């Protein structure tokens, strides 16, 4: 069975959007706030969990360091989940990753998708 998020999405219709500051290990002052959009997952969450250090997603990312331009590439799933906040989740993403703890962004008026995340995800940590 192919993973639910295996179809490549357009940048304007991502599976999920994560935002945040660079983590403490990779702090570079000029990067500023990061936005990373999940466009594709290479494996199912079950397969990712069997080999988490190699679980990767294809993303589009931008920051002050890219002058707002999108750059495309792979990112390790756990690095993104551990260091970024979920701002948007598509229904497919919510269904696929509902059992994974995610940090959510609540610095804006919550959208229906964000409210659905609150009811679906087991662990919720609001933006500090």
TACORFEN-V249821 format. One line per field, one symbol per residue. phi: phi as a letter, one per 20 degrees, with the letter a starting at -180 (. if undefined). burial: I if it has 16 or more other ideal C-beta (glycine too) atoms within 10 Angstrom, else O. A space follows every 50 residues. Layout:
BEGIN
phi=???
burial=???
END
This chain:
BEGIN
phi=.effdeffeffecffbcdcregfffcfcgefmfeccdedadebfgfffff bffdfccecdcbaffelnefcdrecfgffffedcdfdbcfgfffffdfee fcedececffegfffffgfeffdccfff
burial=OOIOIOOOIOOOOIIIIIIIOIOOOOOOOOOOOIIIIIIIIIIIIOOIOO OOOOIIIIIIIIIOIOOOOOOOOOIOIIOIIOIIIIIIIIOOIIOIIIOO OIIIIOOOOOOOIIOOIOOIIOOOOOOO
END
